[in-house]
Amino acid sequence: MFSIVSLATFALSISASSTTMSSETFSIPDQPARFAKAKEDGNTRYLDIESVYDPAFLKNKRVAVTGANRGIGLAIATELTRVGAKVVAINRSDSDDLQALNPSETVLGVDVRDDEKCEAIKDQIKGGPIDILINNAGYFYEPLETIDSLNFPEQIKTIDICAMGPLRVTASLLHGGLLKEGSKVIMITSQGGSVGWRFVQNPNGHDYGHHMSKAAANMMAVLLAQEVKSKGIMVGVFHPGFNKTGMTAKYKDIWEVEGAVDPSVGAKRILFEAGRLSLESTGKFINCEDGLEIPW
């Protein structure tokens, strides 16, 4: 057990380390200010991902993507196809847009809340090991949630899909021997999972289920990163950036001021960071907009 003294010492060490964090290491919590600074600084990494993005590492790689039938997942699958990767789509349902890409494999009927269906994924993938698994499938409850409009069933559903779902899928591939040394697992979470950033981004609170689910997803991803590191498997914890998708359409009036981008750009940002992921950076919480860390 920790003594009171040891806990106090630990707290002081955390406080001291937080005061010495380099502003160049961590991203900015204020989204409009972050975008404005990128424009002021002429930050090409932020403003033009093509200036740094080299997809050559993806050619002939087997990349599994959950939720690849629409939104940012479809954009990722589209970009992977364009650069010569072999897409393994893992979805609850299909779409014409996805099938137009002619993915190498498609696993359908996967509800990431269902233990048995997720565990069965390993038996439905026939083409061999996966080089990169991108856990993208998610859920967003649109109504504003305040203390007077709490929806507990929706909160549980959101946590189940966004935090437990990626763990179920990843566990299945691990159990099936489909993730081997050198493989990468990408967890698409959100800056909304940063507890520290709530003081800036949610000064009035609200939206309990969404933020709790992302914080839970982040914790899951770090624990997984620690467990599989000895196997040579890397885990990326990524905020994908602000993308103009159906899921963010409720915020379209602030898309421009906050620097929201087309999903095709967001996909390249994610894949660029996937390429940078290493055993040294495994488990870190990265903002795909600027490549900087987000504090927990």
Salt bridges, closest charged atoms under 4 A:
ASP41 OD2 - LYS37 NZ 2.53
GLU50 OE2 - LYS268 NZ 2.31
GLU79 OE2 - ARG82 NH2 2.84
GLU105 OE2 - ARG62 NH2 2.84
ASP111 OD1 - ARG113 NE 3.35
ASP115 OD1 - ARG168 NE 2.64
GLU119 OE2 - LYS122 NZ 3.05
GLU119 OE2 - HIS175 ND1 3.05
ASP123 OD2 - LYS122 NZ 3.77
ASP160 OD1 - ARG168 NH1 2.79
GLU256 OE2 - LYS244 NZ 2.81
GLU273 OE2 - ARG45 NH2 2.63
GLU273 OE1 - ARG276 NH1 3.21
GLU289 OE1 - ARG34 NH1 2.60
GLU293 OE2 - LYS284 NZ 3.91
